[in-house]
């Protein structure tokens, strides 16, 4: 089911989300359907009115095969390097922003077989940081716009 996307300046986008406690299987499916229909590369709980620590992601589907991912109770446990990307946001349409992000991250999250960690780099790392910001009530508008010549 396609869910309505919450638009800025709705206060739901500024909520620091609580941990997920129950089953979010159907919500995650609906969020993936919504993300692909938007069409986006990531979508966090607050963007569909759910203030729980959950986001879905498919950083590469527009460039190749779909790789839908669901992250429950995620936490960035390591950051390395620096990159600058132009980011968009489904909740703030037509407002791209150049944002500085880590070049690599390690993400801990709950999966079907328990808590695990996974390393991400490049564009996927930037997308995850963007969605993690949503879980903490932070938007791309909160970052100073990076200069194109900023060293990475």
matplotlib code that plots the C-alpha trace (Angstrom):
import matplotlib.pyplot as plt

x = [0.0, 1.3, 1.4, 1.1, 4.4, 4.6, 5.8, 8.0, 7.2, 5.0, 6.3, 6.4, 9.6, 11.3, 10.5, 13.3, 12.0, 11.5, 12.9, 10.7, 9.1, 6.7, 6.4, 6.9, 6.9, 3.8, 4.8, 8.2, 6.6, 4.3, 7.3, 9.2, 6.2, 5.9, 9.6, 9.7, 6.5, 7.8, 10.4, 13.0, 16.1, 15.2, 12.3, 12.2, 9.3, 8.6, 8.2, 5.1, 3.9, 5.5, 7.9, 9.8, 13.4, 12.9, 13.9, 13.9, 16.6, 17.5, 20.5, 21.1, 17.8, 17.7, 21.1, 20.6, 18.9, 16.7, 18.1, 15.4, 16.7, 14.9, 16.8, 15.1, 16.6, 19.7, 22.7, 25.8, 28.7, 31.6, 32.3, 35.3, 36.3, 34.3, 32.2, 30.0, 26.8, 23.8, 20.8, 17.1, 14.3, 10.9, 9.5, 11.1, 10.6, 12.5, 15.0, 18.3, 21.2, 24.9, 25.7, 28.9, 28.7, 31.1, 32.6, 32.2, 30.0, 29.3, 25.6, 24.3, 20.6, 18.1, 17.5, 15.5, 18.3, 19.1, 21.3, 24.1, 26.6, 27.3, 29.7, 28.6, 30.5, 30.0, 26.5, 24.9, 26.6, 25.3, 21.8, 21.9, 23.1, 20.2, 17.7, 19.3, 18.9, 15.2, 15.0, 16.6, 14.4, 17.2, 16.6, 18.9, 17.8, 19.7, 23.1, 25.0, 25.2, 28.6, 30.6, 31.2, 34.9, 34.9, 37.7, 36.5]
y = [0.0, 3.5, 5.7, 9.5, 11.2, 13.8, 17.2, 19.9, 21.8, 19.2, 18.9, 15.0, 15.5, 17.1, 14.3, 12.2, 8.7, 6.0, 2.4, -0.1, -2.5, -4.6, -6.2, -3.7, -6.2, -4.8, -1.2, -1.9, -3.4, -0.4, 2.0, 0.2, 0.5, 4.2, 4.8, 3.2, 5.0, 8.4, 7.6, 7.8, 5.9, 5.9, 6.6, 6.9, 6.3, 10.0, 10.6, 8.4, 9.6, 6.8, 8.1, 4.8, 4.1, 2.4, 3.2, 1.5, 2.0, 1.0, 3.3, 1.6, 0.6, 3.6, 2.5, -1.3, -4.1, -3.4, -4.2, -3.3, -3.1, -2.6, -1.2, -1.4, 0.4, 1.5, 3.1, 4.4, 2.9, 4.1, 6.9, 7.5, 9.9, 12.6, 13.1, 15.8, 14.8, 16.6, 15.2, 15.5, 14.6, 13.2, 15.4, 18.6, 18.3, 20.4, 21.5, 19.7, 20.5, 19.8, 18.0, 16.7, 13.1, 10.4, 8.4, 5.1, 4.1, 1.0, 0.5, -1.7, -2.7, -5.3, -8.0, -11.2, -13.1, -10.5, -7.5, -7.2, -4.7, -3.9, -1.5, 0.9, 3.3, 6.0, 6.9, 4.2, 5.6, 9.1, 7.8, 6.0, 9.1, 11.1, 8.5, 8.4, 12.1, 11.7, 9.4, 12.2, 15.0, 16.5, 17.6, 18.5, 22.1, 22.0, 21.7, 24.6, 24.0, 22.7, 24.4, 22.3, 22.8, 21.5, 19.0, 15.4]
z = [0.0, -0.9, 2.2, 2.2, 2.6, 5.4, 4.0, 5.6, 7.8, 9.5, 13.1, 12.8, 10.8, 13.9, 16.3, 17.8, 17.2, 19.8, 19.3, 17.4, 19.8, 17.7, 14.4, 11.5, 8.6, 6.9, 7.6, 6.0, 2.9, 2.6, 3.1, 0.3, -2.0, -1.1, -1.6, -5.1, -6.1, -5.0, -6.6, -3.9, -2.6, 1.1, 3.4, 7.2, 9.6, 10.3, 6.6, 6.7, 10.2, 12.2, 14.9, 15.4, 14.5, 11.1, 7.6, 4.2, 1.6, -2.0, -2.9, -6.3, -7.8, -10.2, -11.6, -11.7, -9.9, -7.0, -3.5, -1.0, 2.6, 5.9, 9.0, 12.4, 15.4, 13.4, 15.0, 13.3, 15.3, 13.2, 10.6, 8.4, 5.7, 4.1, 0.9, -0.5, -2.4, -3.7, -1.7, -2.2, 0.2, -0.5, 2.3, 0.9, -2.8, -5.3, -2.7, -3.4, -1.0, -1.1, 2.2, 3.7, 4.9, 6.0, 3.2, 5.1, 8.0, 10.1, 10.9, 13.7, 13.3, 14.2, 11.6, 11.3, 13.1, 15.7, 16.0, 13.4, 11.9, 8.3, 6.6, 3.9, 1.7, -0.9, -1.9, 0.2, 3.3, 2.5, 2.0, 5.3, 7.1, 5.5, 6.8, 10.2, 10.4, 9.9, 12.9, 15.0, 13.7, 11.5, 7.9, 5.1, 5.6, 8.9, 7.2, 5.8, 2.0, 1.2, -1.6, -4.8, -4.3, -0.7, -0.4, 0.1]

ax = plt.figure().add_subplot(projection="3d")
ax.plot(x, y, z, "-o")
ax.set_aspect("equal")
plt.show()
